């Protein structure tokens, strides 16, 4: 057994051809501390429902295009480079409001579970 695992997703623009335009990495990488989805959606796409989480916060990293997140009734315009943290109890949805594809990464992790980070969790080898 190795101490790492790699997968090849191919061109991120081609994720648009997958179901719901997304790929989840939890099962593909055997993740144990978070879920990550890579999302590429077409012009006019909108998640057709709002949702909350029981224990996981989500971090959205917009990597291409422009969109709108509606969080607890507030409309937030997002563009490439925008990063949004959403706590579990918040109702949220996301949509593509631009003229082309919209891409984002969503990281989901349990609130208050991070004990160490950055160099605090590092050991020089």
DSSP file (Angstrom, degrees, kcal/mol; ACC not computed):
  #  RESIDUE AA STRUCTURE BP1 BP2  ACC     N-H-->O    O-->H-N    N-H-->O    O-->H-N    TCO  KAPPA ALPHA  PHI   PSI    X-CA   Y-CA   Z-CA
    1    1 A X              0   0    0      0, 0.0     2,-0.2     0, 0.0     0, 0.0   0.000 360.0 360.0 360.0 136.0    0.0    0.0    0.0
    2    2 A X        -     0   0    0      2,-0.2     0, 0.0     1,-0.1     0, 0.0  -0.552 360.0-122.1 -96.2 165.5    1.3    3.5   -0.9
    3    3 A X  S    S+     0   0    0     -2,-0.2     2,-0.3     2,-0.0    -1,-0.1   0.131  91.1  44.4 -92.3  19.1    0.8    6.7    1.1
    4    4 A X        -     0   0    0      2,-0.0     2,-0.3     0, 0.0    -2,-0.2  -0.975  60.7-156.3-153.8 165.5   -0.9    8.4   -1.8
    5    5 A X        -     0   0    0     -2,-0.3     2,-0.3     2,-0.0    24,-0.0  -0.987   9.9-166.9-146.9 137.3   -3.5    8.0   -4.4
    6    6 A X        -     0   0    0     -2,-0.3     2,-0.3    22,-0.0    -2,-0.0  -0.909   4.1-175.6-123.4 153.5   -3.9    9.7   -7.8
    7    7 A X        -     0   0    0     -2,-0.3     2,-0.6    22,-0.0    -2,-0.0  -0.959  22.2-131.8-138.3 158.7   -6.8    9.9  -10.3
    8    8 A X        +     0   0    0     -2,-0.3     3,-0.1     1,-0.1    -2,-0.0  -0.955  19.5 179.0-114.3 115.2   -7.0   11.5  -13.7
    9    9 A X        -     0   0    0     -2,-0.6     2,-0.1     1,-0.3    -1,-0.1   0.661  33.1-141.2 -86.0 -17.3  -10.2   13.6  -14.1
   10   10 A X        -     0   0    0      3,-0.0    -1,-0.3     4,-0.0     2,-0.3  -0.454  58.7  -9.3  82.6-164.8   -9.3   14.7  -17.7
   11   11 A X    >   -     0   0    0      1,-0.2     3,-1.6    -2,-0.1     4,-0.4  -0.496  63.4-138.4 -70.1 130.1  -10.1   18.2  -18.9
   12   12 A X  G >  S+     0   0    0      1,-0.3     3,-1.3    -2,-0.3     4,-0.3   0.813 101.7  63.2 -61.6 -30.7  -12.2   20.0  -16.3
   13   13 A X  G >  S+     0   0    0      1,-0.3     3,-0.8     2,-0.2    -1,-0.3   0.772  96.7  59.9 -63.7 -23.6  -14.4   21.5  -19.1
   14   14 A X  G X  S+     0   0    0     -3,-1.6     3,-1.9     1,-0.2    -1,-0.3   0.605  80.9  81.7 -81.6 -11.1  -15.4   17.9  -20.0
   15   15 A X  G X  S+     0   0    0     -3,-1.3     3,-2.1    -4,-0.4    -1,-0.2   0.770  75.3  77.1 -61.0 -23.6  -16.9   17.3  -16.5
   16   16 A X  G <  S+     0   0    0     -3,-0.8    -1,-0.3    -4,-0.3     5,-0.2   0.768  87.0  59.7 -56.4 -25.6  -19.9   19.2  -17.9
   17   17 A X  G <  S+     0   0    0     -3,-1.9    -1,-0.3     4,-0.1    -2,-0.2   0.561  90.1  88.9 -82.4  -9.1  -20.8   15.9  -19.7
   18   18 A X  S X  S-     0   0    0     -3,-2.1     3,-2.4    -4,-0.2     2,-0.1  -0.389 100.8 -69.2 -82.9 165.9  -21.1   13.9  -16.5
   19   19 A X  G >  S-     0   0    0      1,-0.3     3,-1.3     2,-0.2    -1,-0.2  -0.356 121.7  -5.6 -56.3 126.7  -24.3   13.6  -14.5
   20   20 A X  G 3  S-     0   0    0      1,-0.2    -1,-0.3    -4,-0.1     3,-0.1   0.571 115.2 -87.3  60.5  12.0  -25.1   17.0  -13.0
   21   21 A X  G <  S+     0   0    0     -3,-2.4    19,-2.9     1,-0.2     2,-0.3   0.826  98.6 105.5  63.6  32.4  -21.8   18.3  -14.3
   22   22 A X  E <   -A   39   0A   0     -3,-1.3     2,-0.4    17,-0.2    17,-0.2  -0.976  53.0-156.5-144.7 157.1  -19.9   17.2  -11.2
   23   23 A X  E     -A   38   0A   0     15,-2.0    15,-2.3    -2,-0.3     2,-0.4  -0.998  16.3-145.3-132.2 130.0  -17.5   14.6   -9.9
   24   24 A X  E     -A   37   0A   0     -2,-0.4     4,-0.4    13,-0.2    13,-0.2  -0.765   5.1-163.4 -92.9 139.1  -17.2   13.7   -6.3
   25   25 A X     >  +     0   0    0     11,-2.9     4,-2.5    -2,-0.4     6,-0.4   0.574  67.4  89.9 -99.8 -11.3  -13.7   12.8   -5.0
   26   26 A X  H  >>S+     0   0    0     10,-0.4     5,-2.0     1,-0.2     4,-0.7   0.941 100.0  29.7 -52.2 -56.6  -14.6   11.0   -1.7
   27   27 A X  H  45S+     0   0    0      3,-0.2     3,-0.2     1,-0.2    -1,-0.2   0.868 118.0  57.0 -73.8 -36.1  -14.8    7.5   -3.2
   28   28 A X  H  45S+     0   0    0     -4,-0.4    -1,-0.2     1,-0.2    -2,-0.2   0.837 122.5  25.6 -65.9 -32.2  -12.3    8.1   -6.0
   29   29 A X  H  <5S-     0   0    0     -4,-2.5    -1,-0.2   -22,-0.0    -2,-0.2   0.353 103.9-119.9-111.8   3.6   -9.6    9.0   -3.5
   30   30 A X  T  <5 -     0   0    0     -4,-0.7    -3,-0.2    -5,-0.2    -4,-0.1   0.925  42.7-167.4  55.6  46.5  -10.8    7.2   -0.4
   31   31 A X      < -     0   0    0     -5,-2.0    -1,-0.1    -6,-0.4    -2,-0.0  -0.365  18.8-177.4 -66.4 143.5  -11.0   10.6    1.4
   32   32 A X  S    S+     0   0    0     -2,-0.1    -1,-0.1     3,-0.0     3,-0.1   0.483  75.4  38.8-119.9  -8.2  -11.4   10.3    5.2
   33   33 A X  S    S+     0   0    0      1,-0.3    77,-0.4    76,-0.0     2,-0.3   0.508 117.9   3.4-122.8  -7.3  -11.7   13.9    6.4
   34   34 A X        -     0   0    0     75,-0.1     2,-0.4    -8,-0.1    -1,-0.3  -0.979  58.2-120.2-164.0 169.9  -13.8   15.7    3.7
   35   35 A X  E     - B   0 108A   0     73,-2.5    73,-3.4    -2,-0.3     2,-0.4  -0.976  26.7-170.1-118.4 139.5  -15.8   15.5    0.5
   36   36 A X  E     - B   0 107A   0     -2,-0.4   -11,-2.9    71,-0.2     2,-0.4  -0.997   2.4-169.2-129.9 133.0  -14.7   17.5   -2.5
   37   37 A X  E     -AB  24 106A   0     69,-2.6    69,-2.5    -2,-0.4     2,-0.5  -0.978  12.1-150.8-122.0 141.6  -16.7   18.0   -5.7
   38   38 A X  E     -AB  23 105A   0    -15,-2.3   -15,-2.0    -2,-0.4     2,-0.4  -0.942  23.7-166.5-105.9 127.1  -15.4   19.5   -9.0
   39   39 A X  E     +AB  22 104A   0     65,-2.6    65,-2.0    -2,-0.5     2,-0.4  -0.957  22.0 172.6-127.1 131.7  -18.3   21.1  -10.9
   40   40 A X  E     + B   0 103A   0    -19,-2.9     2,-0.3    -2,-0.4    63,-0.2  -0.956  18.2 175.5-134.7 115.4  -18.6   22.4  -14.4
   41   41 A X  E     - B   0 102A   0     61,-2.8    61,-2.4    -2,-0.4     3,-0.1  -0.895  25.0-113.5-126.8 152.2  -22.1   23.5  -15.4
   42   42 A X    >   -     0   0    0     -2,-0.3     3,-2.1    59,-0.2    54,-0.2  -0.226  47.3 -72.3 -79.7 167.8  -23.6   25.2  -18.6
   43   43 A X  T 3  S+     0   0    0      1,-0.3    -1,-0.2    56,-0.2    56,-0.1  -0.316 121.9  23.2 -51.7 135.1  -25.1   28.6  -19.1
   44   44 A X  T 3  S+     0   0    0     52,-0.6    -1,-0.3    54,-0.3     2,-0.1   0.337  86.8 145.6  86.8  -7.1  -28.5   28.8  -17.4
   45   45 A X    <   +     0   0    0     -3,-2.1    51,-3.0    50,-0.1     2,-0.3  -0.384  18.7 171.5 -65.7 139.0  -27.8   26.0  -14.9
   46   46 A X  B     -E   95   0B   0     49,-0.2     2,-0.3    -2,-0.1    49,-0.2  -0.960  40.7-114.9-146.4 131.8  -29.4   26.3  -11.5
   47   47 A X        -     0   0    0     47,-2.4    47,-0.0    -2,-0.3    -2,-0.0  -0.530  31.6-139.4 -60.7 124.6  -29.5   23.8   -8.7
   48   48 A X  S    S+     0   0    0     -2,-0.3     2,-0.3    45,-0.1    -1,-0.2   0.304  75.5  37.8 -79.4  12.7  -33.3   23.2   -8.6
   49   49 A X  S    S-     0   0    0     43,-0.0     2,-0.3     2,-0.0    -2,-0.0  -0.986  73.8-123.4-152.9 157.6  -33.5   23.1   -4.8
   50   50 A X        -     0   0    0     -2,-0.3     2,-0.3    43,-0.1    43,-0.2  -0.741  34.6-175.5 -96.1 155.2  -32.1   24.7   -1.7
   51   51 A X  B     -F   92   0B   0     41,-1.9    41,-2.0    -2,-0.3     2,-0.3  -0.979  17.4-159.3-148.7 161.5  -30.4   22.5    0.9
   52   52 A X        -     0   0    0     -2,-0.3     2,-0.3    39,-0.2    37,-0.2  -0.771  19.9-127.0-126.1 172.9  -28.8   22.6    4.4
   53   53 A X        -     0   0    0     35,-2.5     5,-0.0    -2,-0.3    -2,-0.0  -0.898   6.1-139.9-122.6 158.3  -26.4   20.2    6.1
   54   54 A X  S    S-     0   0    0     -2,-0.3    -1,-0.1     3,-0.0    35,-0.1   0.876  94.2 -13.2 -81.8 -40.5  -26.6   18.4    9.4
   55   55 A X  S    S+     0   0    0     33,-0.1    56,-2.4     1,-0.1     2,-0.4   0.469 109.0  94.3-141.3  -6.8  -22.9   18.8   10.4
   56   56 A X  E     -C  110   0A   0     54,-0.2    54,-0.3    32,-0.1     2,-0.2  -0.797  52.0-152.1-104.5 133.2  -20.8   19.9    7.4
   57   57 A X  E     -C  109   0A   0     52,-2.6    52,-2.1    -2,-0.4     2,-0.4  -0.622  18.7-142.1 -85.6 157.9  -19.7   23.3    6.4
   58   58 A X  E     -CD 108  86A   0     28,-2.5    28,-3.1    -2,-0.2     2,-0.5  -0.959   9.4-159.8-123.2 142.9  -19.1   23.9    2.7
   59   59 A X  E     -CD 107  85A   0     48,-2.5    48,-2.7    -2,-0.4     2,-0.5  -0.990  10.3-159.8-119.8 122.0  -16.4   26.0    1.1
   60   60 A X  E     -CD 106  84A   0     24,-3.0    24,-2.3    -2,-0.5     2,-0.6  -0.897   4.6-169.0-103.6 126.9  -17.1   27.0   -2.5
   61   61 A X  E     -CD 105  83A   0     44,-2.9    44,-2.4    -2,-0.5     2,-0.5  -0.963  14.5-146.3-116.5 112.4  -14.1   28.1   -4.7
   62   62 A X  E     +C  104   0A   0     20,-2.8    19,-2.8    -2,-0.6    42,-0.3  -0.684  23.8 171.1 -82.5 122.8  -15.2   29.7   -8.0
   63   63 A X  E     +     0   0A   0     40,-2.1     2,-0.3    -2,-0.5    41,-0.2   0.574  61.6   8.5-109.8 -14.0  -12.6   28.8  -10.6
   64   64 A X  E    S+C  103   0A   0     39,-1.5    39,-2.5    15,-0.0    -1,-0.3  -0.935 103.3   4.1-166.4 142.1  -14.3   30.1  -13.8
   65   65 A X  S    S-     0   0    0     -2,-0.3    15,-1.1    37,-0.2     2,-0.3  -0.344  77.8 -76.6  85.5-162.6  -17.3   32.1  -15.0
   66   66 A X  E     +G   79   0B   0     13,-0.2    31,-1.3    35,-0.2    32,-1.2  -0.988  48.3 151.8-142.8 151.4  -19.9   33.9  -12.9
   67   67 A X  E     -GH  78  96B   0     11,-2.8    11,-2.5    -2,-0.3     2,-0.4  -0.861  34.4-108.0-157.6-170.8  -22.8   32.9  -10.8
   68   68 A X  E     -GH  77  95B   0     27,-2.1    27,-2.0    -2,-0.3     2,-0.4  -0.998  16.4-160.5-138.2 132.7  -25.1   33.6   -7.9
   69   69 A X  E     -GH  76  94B   0      7,-2.7     7,-3.1    -2,-0.4     2,-0.6  -0.931   7.8-154.6-106.9 137.0  -25.4   31.9   -4.6
   70   70 A X  E     +GH  75  93B   0     23,-2.0    23,-1.2    -2,-0.4     2,-0.5  -0.958  18.3 177.5-111.3 115.5  -28.5   32.3   -2.6
   71   71 A X  E >  S-GH  74  92B   0      3,-2.6     3,-2.3    -2,-0.6    21,-0.2  -0.971  70.7 -22.1-124.4 117.1  -27.7   31.8    1.1
   72   72 A X  T 3  S-     0   0    0     19,-2.7    -1,-0.1    -2,-0.5    20,-0.1   0.855 128.8 -50.8  49.9  39.3  -30.5   32.2    3.7
   73   73 A X  T 3  S+     0   0    0      1,-0.3     2,-0.4    18,-0.3    -1,-0.3   0.316 112.5 121.5  85.2  -8.1  -32.3   34.4    1.2
   74   74 A X  E <   -G   71   0B   0     -3,-2.3    -3,-2.6     2,-0.0     2,-0.5  -0.763  57.1-140.1 -89.3 131.3  -29.3   36.7    0.4
   75   75 A X  E     -G   70   0B   0     -2,-0.4     2,-0.5    -5,-0.2    -5,-0.2  -0.815  19.7-171.6 -91.7 125.0  -28.1   36.8   -3.2
   76   76 A X  E     -G   69   0B   0     -7,-3.1    -7,-2.7    -2,-0.5     2,-0.3  -0.971  16.0-141.4-121.3 117.7  -24.3   36.8   -3.5
   77   77 A X  E     -G   68   0B   0     -2,-0.5     2,-0.4    -9,-0.2    -9,-0.2  -0.635  23.9-168.3 -77.7 132.7  -22.7   37.4   -6.9
   78   78 A X  E     +G   67   0B   0    -11,-2.5   -11,-2.8    -2,-0.3     2,-0.3  -0.955  11.2 171.8-127.2 143.6  -19.7   35.2   -7.4
   79   79 A X  E >   -G   66   0B   0     -2,-0.4     3,-2.8   -13,-0.2   -17,-0.3  -0.854  52.1 -51.7-138.4 172.3  -16.9   35.2  -10.0
   80   80 A X  T 3  S+     0   0    0    -15,-1.1   -17,-0.2     1,-0.3     3,-0.1  -0.241 128.2  26.6 -48.4 126.9  -13.6   33.5  -10.6
   81   81 A X  T 3  S+     0   0    0    -19,-2.8     2,-0.3     1,-0.4    -1,-0.3   0.232  88.6 128.1  99.5 -12.2  -11.5   33.9   -7.4
   82   82 A X    <   -     0   0    0     -3,-2.8   -20,-2.8   -20,-0.1     2,-0.4  -0.587  38.3-167.4 -76.7 137.8  -14.5   34.2   -5.0
   83   83 A X  E     -D   61   0A   0     -2,-0.3     2,-0.4   -22,-0.2   -22,-0.2  -0.998   4.3-173.3-126.7 129.5  -14.4   31.9   -2.0
   84   84 A X  E     -D   60   0A   0    -24,-2.3   -24,-3.0    -2,-0.4     2,-0.5  -0.985  11.6-156.8-128.0 128.8  -17.6   31.4    0.1
   85   85 A X  E     -D   59   0A   0     -2,-0.4     2,-0.5   -26,-0.2   -26,-0.2  -0.895  12.0-168.0-100.9 133.4  -17.9   29.5    3.4
   86   86 A X  E     -D   58   0A   0    -28,-3.1   -28,-2.5    -2,-0.5     2,-0.1  -0.984  14.5-136.9-125.1 122.4  -21.4   28.3    4.3
   87   87 A X    >   -     0   0    0     -2,-0.5     3,-1.5   -30,-0.2   -34,-0.2  -0.357  30.1-105.1 -73.2 158.0  -22.2   26.9    7.7
   88   88 A X  T 3  S+     0   0    0      1,-0.3   -35,-2.5   -33,-0.1   -32,-0.1   0.852 114.9  54.1 -54.5 -42.8  -24.4   23.8    8.0
   89   89 A X  T 3  S+     0   0    0    -37,-0.2     2,-0.3   -35,-0.1    -1,-0.3   0.611  86.3 102.2 -73.3 -10.8  -27.7   25.5    9.1
   90   90 A X  S <  S-     0   0    0     -3,-1.5     2,-0.4     1,-0.1   -37,-0.2  -0.552  72.2-130.5 -78.2 134.5  -27.7   27.9    6.2
   91   91 A X        +     0   0    0     -2,-0.3   -19,-2.7   -39,-0.1     2,-0.3  -0.699  39.2 177.4 -79.5 131.9  -30.0   27.2    3.3
   92   92 A X  E     +FH  51  71B   0    -41,-2.0   -41,-1.9    -2,-0.4     2,-0.3  -0.973  22.9 166.5-142.6 152.7  -28.1   27.5    0.0
   93   93 A X  E     - H   0  70B   0    -23,-1.2   -23,-2.0    -2,-0.3     2,-0.3  -0.949  17.4-150.3-151.7 165.8  -28.3   27.1   -3.7
   94   94 A X  E     - H   0  69B   0     -2,-0.3   -47,-2.4   -25,-0.2     2,-0.3  -0.989  12.0-179.1-142.6 148.1  -26.1   28.1   -6.7
   95   95 A X  E     -EH  46  68B   0    -27,-2.0   -27,-2.1    -2,-0.3     2,-0.6  -0.984  31.5-114.3-146.9 156.7  -26.6   29.0  -10.3
   96   96 A X  E     + H   0  67B   0    -51,-3.0   -52,-0.6    -2,-0.3   -29,-0.3  -0.831  32.4 168.9 -89.8 117.5  -24.7   30.0  -13.4
   97   97 A X        +     0   0    0    -31,-1.3   -30,-0.2    -2,-0.6    -1,-0.1   0.345  48.6  93.0-109.2   3.8  -25.6   33.6  -14.4
   98   98 A X  S    S-     0   0    0    -32,-1.2   -54,-0.3     2,-0.2     4,-0.1  -0.165  84.7-109.1 -90.5-174.9  -22.9   34.1  -17.0
   99   99 A X  S    S+     0   0    0    -56,-0.1   -56,-0.2     2,-0.1     2,-0.2   0.504  96.4  26.4 -92.5  -7.5  -22.7   33.6  -20.7
  100  100 A X  S    S-     0   0    0      1,-0.3    -2,-0.2   -34,-0.1   -56,-0.2  -0.473 106.4 -35.9-133.2-156.0  -20.5   30.5  -20.6
  101  101 A X        -     0   0    0     -2,-0.2     2,-0.4   -59,-0.1    -1,-0.3  -0.307  48.5-146.5 -70.5 157.8  -19.6   27.6  -18.4
  102  102 A X  E     -B   41   0A   0    -61,-2.4   -61,-2.8   -37,-0.2     2,-0.4  -0.996  16.0-171.4-127.4 126.5  -19.4   28.0  -14.7
  103  103 A X  E     +BC  40  64A   0    -39,-2.5   -40,-2.1    -2,-0.4   -39,-1.5  -0.956  11.9 156.6-125.8 139.5  -16.8   26.1  -12.7
  104  104 A X  E     -BC  39  62A   0    -65,-2.0   -65,-2.6    -2,-0.4     2,-0.4  -0.992  31.8-134.1-155.1 157.5  -16.4   25.7   -8.9
  105  105 A X  E     -BC  38  61A   0    -44,-2.4   -44,-2.9    -2,-0.3     2,-0.5  -0.937  18.8-159.8-110.4 135.4  -14.9   23.4   -6.3
  106  106 A X  E     -BC  37  60A   0    -69,-2.5   -69,-2.6    -2,-0.4     2,-0.5  -0.977   3.9-167.5-119.7 123.0  -17.0   22.5   -3.3
  107  107 A X  E     -BC  36  59A   0    -48,-2.7   -48,-2.5    -2,-0.5     2,-0.5  -0.938   4.2-166.9-110.6 128.7  -15.2   21.2   -0.1
  108  108 A X  E     +BC  35  58A   0    -73,-3.4   -73,-2.5    -2,-0.5     2,-0.3  -0.965  16.8 157.3-120.1 126.5  -17.4   19.8    2.6
  109  109 A X  E     - C   0  57A   0    -52,-2.1   -52,-2.6    -2,-0.5     2,-0.1  -0.990  46.5 -89.4-148.3 153.4  -16.1   19.0    6.1
  110  110 A X  E >   - C   0  56A   0    -77,-0.4     3,-1.5    -2,-0.3     4,-0.3  -0.409  50.7-107.2 -66.1 131.7  -17.4   18.6    9.6
  111  111 A X  T 3  S+     0   0    0    -56,-2.4    -1,-0.1     1,-0.3   -24,-0.0  -0.298  98.8   6.4 -58.1 139.0  -17.6   21.9   11.5
  112  112 A X  T 3  S+     0   0    0      1,-0.1    -1,-0.3    -3,-0.1    -2,-0.1   0.688  95.0 115.4  62.3  22.7  -15.0   22.3   14.3
  113  113 A X    <   +     0   0    0     -3,-1.5     2,-0.6   -80,-0.1    -2,-0.1   0.644  42.4  99.8 -94.9 -15.4  -13.1   19.1   13.3
  114  114 A X        +     0   0    0     -4,-0.3     3,-0.1     1,-0.2    -2,-0.0  -0.602  37.7 166.1 -78.1 118.7   -9.9   20.7   12.2
  115  115 A X        +     0   0    0     -2,-0.6     2,-0.3     1,-0.3    -1,-0.2   0.758  66.2  18.0-101.9 -32.4   -7.3   20.3   14.9
  116  116 A X        +     0   0    0      5,-0.1    -1,-0.3     2,-0.0     2,-0.3  -0.970  66.2 171.2-138.1 152.6   -4.1   21.2   13.1
  117  117 A X    >   +     0   0    0     -2,-0.3     3,-1.7    -3,-0.1     4,-0.3  -0.981  47.9   2.0-156.7 163.5   -3.4   23.0    9.8
  118  118 A X  G >  S-     0   0    0     -2,-0.3     3,-1.5     1,-0.3    -2,-0.0  -0.243 128.6 -15.8  56.2-140.9   -0.6   24.4    7.8
  119  119 A X  G >  S+     0   0    0      1,-0.3     3,-1.4     2,-0.2    -1,-0.3   0.658 127.5  76.4 -70.9 -14.8    2.8   24.0    9.3
  120  120 A X  G <  S+     0   0    0     -3,-1.7    -1,-0.3     1,-0.3    -2,-0.2   0.731 102.8  40.0 -64.7 -20.6    1.2   23.1   12.6
  121  121 A X  G <  S+     0   0    0     -3,-1.5    -1,-0.3    -4,-0.3     2,-0.2   0.209 102.3 100.9-108.6  12.3    0.4   19.7   11.1
  122  122 A X    <   -     0   0    0     -3,-1.4     2,-0.4    -5,-0.2    -5,-0.0  -0.657  48.6-167.1-102.5 155.1    3.8   19.4    9.3
  123  123 A X        -     0   0    0     -2,-0.2     2,-0.1     0, 0.0    -3,-0.0  -0.970  26.8-123.2-138.5 121.3    6.9   17.5   10.2
  124  124 A X              0   0    0     -2,-0.4    -2,-0.0     1,-0.1     0, 0.0  -0.404 360.0 360.0 -66.7 138.1   10.1   18.1    8.4
  125  125 A X              0   0    0     -2,-0.1    -1,-0.1     0, 0.0     0, 0.0   0.367 360.0 360.0-115.4 360.0   11.6   15.0    6.7
